[in-house]
Amino acid sequence: MSNRFSHYDPEGFYDELYEDKGQPRPGSTLLLRKFASLPEGELKKRQEAAERVILNMGMTFGISGSDDGHEQIFPFDIVPRIVLASDWERIESGLRQRMRALNLFIDDVYHDQKILKNGVIPSELIYSGKGFLQPCIGLNPPRGIWCHIAGIDLVRIGDGQYYVLEDNTRCPSGVAYVLEARQVMKRTFPELFEAYRVRPVDGYPSQLLETLRSLSDLPDPTVVILTPGIFNSAYYEHSLLAQKMGVELVEANDLAVVDGSVHMRTTKGSQRVDVIYRRINDDYLDPLAFRHDSVLGVPGLMESYKRGRVALANAPGTGVSDDKAIYAYIPKIINYYLAEEPILPNVPTYVCSDRRDRTYVLEHLDQLVVKATNEAGGYGMMIGPHASKQEREDYARRIEADPRNYIAQPTLALSRVPTLVEDHLEGRHVDLRPYVLYGRDVYVLPGGMTRVALRKGSLVVNSSQGGGNKDTWVLS
Amino acid sequence: MLSRVASSIYWLNRYVERAENYARFIEVNLNLTLDLPRGTTEQWEPLVATTGDHESFTDRYGKATKEAVIQFLSVDAANPNSILSCLTSARENARSVREVISTDMWEQVNRFYLMVRAAASKGLSSHNLHTFLADVKANSHLFLGITDATMSHGEGWHFARLGRLLERADKTSRILDVKYFMLLPTVAEVGTPFDIIQWSALLKSASALENYKRFGRISPDDVTAFLILDSTFPRAIRYCLIKSEDSLHAISGSEHGSYENQAEKRLGRLRAELDFGDLEDCVSGGLHEFLDQFQAQLNRVGDAICETFFAPRPVHSTITGAEAQ
């Protein structure tokens, strides 16, 4: 195959579409042949058409601290990532395993704490974590499941192996972009969907609704999504999911606890609510239970929840497994509860509260990525090899002042996917966030959010930091 | 339906309708001034007076030149009622109820907003102004058509129609008022061919010229009666009240001719005044005075709707000010 894409060079990185210089991988031959058959300039035209579709759809995300309505158009690249069926099979079974173990862990932490008593995890690490909530001790969510909706971040590195980078078990966002990216791609390359057998992602909203309904014993429970409101950066997603599931999107002020049950205020009086998919943080759920200074939240919600009058997804308290220091222990957690080896390995992680790890981290700051244990969105993070001397010294001070709050990992050579730059392709680093649901059973959405660092050479894929998205095609 | 959602749908439609009517305001004045006899100065001050935002205009612009007034009414982001501000508010309200309105409705509001924003950043001049005003009207009509064709005609749709028609009734009364403020060169000109041209221009701005003509020749009294009392022309005030009342009863489920809440009571009385009134009742105390009083009563209907259906929810001050008219 000789064409303008045959000079594409993976430059030594693991490339998701190319095996070697100019050599497509088995799954991507068709795609790249199609690209090559398009007239000069056509790819760029389609990229622009896709951007117009996105603009008209009003697909936006907010960035805290930006002006002009806080909205930014979702940056999107039309070259998809392709995942072979065999790779996906492994990912899926790894995620099922991890989801089960995470839930057994959370339930144990809030009940018998066997894992602490057996010395697998230092108790101190649990109690000092911001995600651990004292008021949740002894609670019994339906069927003992706490985390119903998770987004597990995966990366693929030089060896072609997938690793878990982060577990998002509080309020993972981004799934709306997976659904919408697919719509955009179907409008942009209808002919490719005829040629490829891409597993559909449209089933997610109904799977999510089933998961939420499974939290109630009623035959037809009233399910709502609780959003902080239109200024939240993920508001677009909250409204999209409500629309696709056909449930009400409520704000805290729409809800009130009456006689121990949660009700929503409607034009015809109040209506009982049975299941709440809440997209607000634990802290802000109920000013009576958590932050007394908060004007957000529904007073009395936690009490109603404790009495089993309303179900919450995710359950309060799941943040305990979302802590980056706890992450380092997940392989042990899987082993402890399931007596299995992790199917998807962790990235080697140094926990700074451990004295030996800390010494190593401080000596190798120029090679490591340092992350605050309770931050997300690419904030509170330093990439050693790209950081200035001053930034490294700054982080060294922060680590010494509060070691519990930091972990470090080797700087990973994230895999790359060809990305459209003008009218040619250049490799850009990506990660992958698949979505996992746990209702009556574990469900893994075949696909996920492929985030791409659009800046050349950058390793930061977060949309708040110059990242964009790609559609993820899981082949059947 | 959630009170907050009902409120957002109502305001979404009020804002879209308001934007359309502001385009009509500017059009009526353009039409009127183009026909002025040579030597007469253009009058733009009256237009600001009819919108009720006279004070904020004078504070910021001073003299009412054509350019200043058009800027103020169309793309001035600091004027909360300008076409640009209306679309910004309409879109924010639509965004907060995206799960309830159809995707097509959302995309139309979004496109409408992007069109106005693009026009605002390019700037309006005499050569693109007419196209812009026509685009605003067409986009508003498109939104209305999409709403009718893609949204279930249930409670939400009735709140939409209620918001739209109350807004339209108010604005038609103000379009009529422009003629009152628009001074004729001399009193002697009243009823002259020149006066007739002005009344035709006014009808045209309310998309009423063709509809009216079936009723006969143009006379000031007949035009006034048509725009206030006609029961079938969709921009006539009485038509707006009849359909608003239908929607209000559809929402609460109460019978026509009765009332269950303040909103129904006030709207029912206001409508009855027009049902059983004639032109003489409207103009005997002065047309401008009549319209002024009508607008005040209509505001009280709007207040009652907010109290009856939207108020159960405490106002959330950080949310857009969607409830601040």
Interface residues (C-beta under 8 A of the other chain):
Chain A: L55 N56 M57 G58 G69 G229 I230 F231 Y235 S239 L240 A242 Q243 V247 E248 L249 V250 E251 N253 D254 M264 R265 T266 T267 K268
Chain B: M1 L2 S3 R4 V5 A6 T88 E92 R95 S96 V97 R98 E99 V100 T103 W106 E107 N110 R111 L114 E155 I251 F309 P312 R313 P314 H316 T318 I319 T320
